[in-house]
């Protein structure tokens, strides 16, 4: 990345003891050892990365550190004092502030209320019996100003985009004047500009002597920001490194445990299969006011079509339209030349479509149902109430996909909500693969999951495409789109602006988008 | 008696039904200690008689309503109109069967206005329609379930009173009394209706995918819809079924008291039903549900009500007594509360807390 002119100041290492020191941390859930003898040292004035695959124990470590779970044993020392946080609130009082991966805010409250929830500035007699709204809003405004965010803090949070909500969550983390700031995947819904702004603030905080623990799956961002790296694998400490001394390849090897094939090696699926098959799905002038402008699209069997475009370009809306989640108000869809009416998802599924939604938590998983039931759900829904897929058959199916996709779990009867993000995503993918769809629409299938899982999912997709399944691939990571797609449909402002062949670079996509500005 | 419940008890020790059953047993024991002859069962005229049989018979309507309510609650909904639907169904049946006593040649005979099967079918159809109405308001219009069913809760009593002209309609037709007072193989017939309905629903949710779909809808409706579950259709059907069970309960109640009172039949039954569902271990937040638990919950409530009457609690405070008992039972069934009590009794391990 391009922040080479910013020289990293010498961290406080060597001159003083660590601000936060964890040693010998053990934690197990039932028979699963989530953390085993993990240690971590965090010094003032450094940004420290915590890296590892999904399920490596990063989130568990953070939760132990912030009092969500008690550790089985091991010591946590803050400035040399042994502490034992019993709740996040307790951790905050001790000076450890956390911004969690999922936005944990109340969307119906105002921005200012969210930032100061539980710590409202008071005024009036007897220790302050009323909330000082003016001061709260002014302070909220000042805090957001530090993130270069100028919004009306009296508005409810729901009136802002997810990216802004994420910034508000970070502002909340910053407002707790802490010695230690923990950020768990704070950038997954931010665009490049916003990431830059956030990094600016973090560097400023570091220079003021705060210790920052930063968790991300984006290796580039990690190298741009962090001074030291602690790597976890399968709940165990792999090692602690200086960022400048650990190359990207070595880092991935440390995380995964073996060398990954250079991720650029994947080839577009159908390039090899030369015989062009007929179009399976075609749309003509398909549109819905306010979400997709008239769209002509065709997808052949065995073809991976990438949708290139920026956030808000109408990619997700297109997927929803094709899958019957939204009704179109103009144009037509035909499958194999036959006109069809996509009026609801169950129709789309019967016709052979599948959709892995963008928001896994809200639209993908049924958290309290087991992995087994989650995987069987779409197939069962297609069959209707009867015949019922027996429990034995469900288990067999689930075990098959657990093995095929490498879903990490000891038991397919575990509620899916207990899996890590990447494994949840694989299970949702398995749900669709079980229906053997003719066209699978993947909306951000690799968001928030680690390098190895990403690679596994992509490989699986390409294998399936080779077997004749058509794939519509939507991702914010343009490099991913160009790598797997046989053809890239570029969107901008809710309309298709062109197509690029396989092998185009992501620059070509951006150039096309810029051209139509 | 205790000999037959002993092995059952052991089997259920680790079961989700354990605490509901413990609660029921405790109320029964209290009942028995205050009421001599509580356990006594007598065989008279080919029927079983006794307090227990009486409780079983009286709890049948609540069991039915609570079964329908369980499925509604599992979809993350609630139906507070069931009491009104009970009244409507009771009124329709009572009106159609007839309130006249005809004397032919000096012999008084009971004549129904319409054939009884027709009356029953009509009453159930009206109840089913009430449920459908609720379901459509919730699933198609998108009203909050509590508001959607509030409409029928308020309007339903009005409709029932309109139908009966504000009067209590008395039924003079002996065959109809069988539903609520009759005996089959020595046991109350109403119990067979409730048991049969339970069995049917149980088979439907375990032997078809219905149970899985209802849970999926209750936990995450958006994801269920996206996975192809016909979420709206199932929701409408579940509310319709809830209306139907309330209708059957209405028939039993009107048959039992040989009349229909549009104003009081099934009064506050919605609350008892919700309570039965909750006591049975189904969360009001939807998702996982427990039909057998609901049946036990209904028994708990009916036993409690019977106890309060039989031990002679003054009528003006019996609701307060009931509320207190329900409160204690709820605390007892909460795992968190039990944990906390354990914490009060045994000091929590504080070793290593402070350096």
Boltz contact constraints between the chains, C-beta under 6 A:
constraints:
  - contact:
      token1: [A, 82]
      token2: [B, 355]
      max_distance: 6.0
  - contact:
      token1: [A, 84]
      token2: [B, 353]
      max_distance: 6.0
  - contact:
      token1: [A, 345]
      token2: [B, 225]
      max_distance: 6.0
  - contact:
      token1: [A, 345]
      token2: [B, 226]
      max_distance: 6.0
  - contact:
      token1: [A, 345]
      token2: [B, 228]
      max_distance: 6.0
  - contact:
      token1: [A, 346]
      token2: [B, 228]
      max_distance: 6.0
  - contact:
      token1: [A, 346]
      token2: [B, 230]
      max_distance: 6.0
  - contact:
      token1: [A, 349]
      token2: [B, 228]
      max_distance: 6.0
  - contact:
      token1: [A, 357]
      token2: [B, 226]
      max_distance: 6.0
  - contact:
      token1: [A, 363]
      token2: [B, 222]
      max_distance: 6.0
  - contact:
      token1: [A, 363]
      token2: [B, 223]
      max_distance: 6.0
  - contact:
      token1: [A, 363]
      token2: [B, 226]
      max_distance: 6.0
  - contact:
      token1: [A, 364]
      token2: [B, 223]
      max_distance: 6.0
  - contact:
      token1: [A, 366]
      token2: [B, 216]
      max_distance: 6.0
  - contact:
      token1: [A, 366]
      token2: [B, 219]
      max_distance: 6.0
  - contact:
      token1: [A, 366]
      token2: [B, 220]
      max_distance: 6.0
  - contact:
      token1: [A, 366]
      token2: [B, 223]
      max_distance: 6.0
  - contact:
      token1: [A, 368]
      token2: [B, 219]
      max_distance: 6.0
  - contact:
      token1: [A, 368]
      token2: [B, 287]
      max_distance: 6.0
  - contact:
      token1: [A, 373]
      token2: [B, 212]
      max_distance: 6.0
  - contact:
      token1: [A, 377]
      token2: [B, 227]
      max_distance: 6.0
  - contact:
      token1: [A, 378]
      token2: [B, 227]
      max_distance: 6.0
  - contact:
      token1: [A, 378]
      token2: [B, 228]
      max_distance: 6.0
  - contact:
      token1: [A, 380]
      token2: [B, 209]
      max_distance: 6.0
  - contact:
      token1: [A, 381]
      token2: [B, 227]
      max_distance: 6.0
  - contact:
      token1: [A, 381]
      token2: [B, 228]
      max_distance: 6.0
  - contact:
      token1: [A, 381]
      token2: [B, 229]
      max_distance: 6.0
  - contact:
      token1: [A, 382]
      token2: [B, 228]
      max_distance: 6.0
  - contact:
      token1: [A, 385]
      token2: [B, 208]
      max_distance: 6.0
  - contact:
      token1: [A, 385]
      token2: [B, 209]
      max_distance: 6.0
  - contact:
      token1: [A, 385]
      token2: [B, 210]
      max_distance: 6.0
  - contact:
      token1: [A, 386]
      token2: [B, 208]
      max_distance: 6.0
  - contact:
      token1: [A, 388]
      token2: [B, 208]
      max_distance: 6.0
  - contact:
      token1: [A, 388]
      token2: [B, 209]
      max_distance: 6.0
